[in-house]
Amino acid sequence: MKKAGLVIALFFVMGMVSTFAQEVQSGSFSASSASQNYTLSAGTGDRTYSIEVTFPKGFDVKPDIILSVSLMESDKSANLRYDVVAKSVSRDGFMITIKTWGDTKLYAIGGSWLAVSAGK
């Protein structure tokens, strides 16, 4: 009887773990004046640069994306203005869109991304 109770408890715990299981993948991004089609370091007004991210392994459901910026090189003579967002999120990847405006000049920007899905 003790064995049967233990087996039932084990199946219950396994079921709970799989119910709350999450899929997580992470990576980094960077762009600079040396990147092809990079316009954030020249001119004025609204400028954007996009980076395509493809997950190493596709998710079962569309994940939530968390972005962080950990590297920034900018011109000190202008205000620092930037926006970094994840767009076009799918089970297979997403686009990181970096935007600046005004007279801000971003010579380099980089950071990390984290994709989290509630699983199946």
N, C-alpha and C positions, 0 to 999 in steps of 0.2 A: 504494500500500500504506500510506503514511503517513496518507493521508486516511481510509482504512478504520479504521485503528487509533485515530485521533483521534475518529472518529464513535462507535466502540465505547466508548471511554473516556468520552465525553460522556454517552452513554446510561447507562453504569454509574453515573456521578456523579449524574445526574438521578434515577435509581432509588434511590440511597442517600439523597439529600436528601428525596425524597418518603416514604421509609420512616421517617425520623426526624422528619418535619415535625410541628410542633405548632400547634394553634390556641390563640390567647391573646386574651382580652378583659378589660377592667378598668373599674372605676368607683369611685364613692365613695358613702358613706351618711352620714346624720346624722339625729338625732332629738333633740327637746328638749321642755321643758314646754309649748311652744306646739304640739307635734304632737298630732293628734287621737288620743284614747284612750291617751295617754302616762301611765303610772302609776308610773314609776321615781323620781319626785321626791316622792312622798307616801306616807304610811303606813309600815308595817313588815311584816316577813315576806317570803315569796317573791313577787316581782313580775316579769313579763316584758313585753317589747314586741317585736313582729315587724315586719320591713320586707321587702316582696316585691321581688325583683329579677328583671327580665325581660331576657334578653340581647338586644342589638340584632340579632344574627344567631344563630339556633340552631346548636348544635354537632352534629357528626355522631355523636359518642359523648358520654356523660355526662362532664363535666369534673371535675377536682379544684379545690377552692376554697381560696384562702388569704385570710384576713381580717387586717387590722391596725387597731388603734385609734390615732388620732393627735389626738383631741380629747376632753377630759373636763372636765366641770364638776360638782363635787360639793360636798356640805356638809362643811366642815372639822371639824365636831364629832362625826363618826361615822367608823368604819373604812370604807375603800373596798373594796367587794366587788362584783365584776361578772364576768360570763361572756358571751362573744360567740361564737356558733357558727353555722355554715351547716347548714341542715336542708332536707330535701325537695329535694335537688339533682336536676335533670333536664337534658335537652339544651336546654331553653328558659329555665331560670332556677332560682332557689332562694330560700329564706327566710333572712334574717338574724334570729336570735333573741338578744335582749339580756336578760340576767337579773341581778337583784340580790336581796339578801336582808338579813335583820336590820334594823338601823335606817339603813342606807346610803340616801342620797338623791342620785340622779344627775339633775342639772338639764339636762345635755346630754351627748351622746356622738356621736362620728363617727369615720370612718376610711375605709379603702379596701378594695376586694376585687379579687382576681385570679382568673380562671378559666382553667385550662390543661387542654387535652385532647391526648392523643397523636395526634389526627387520625384519618384514615380507616384 
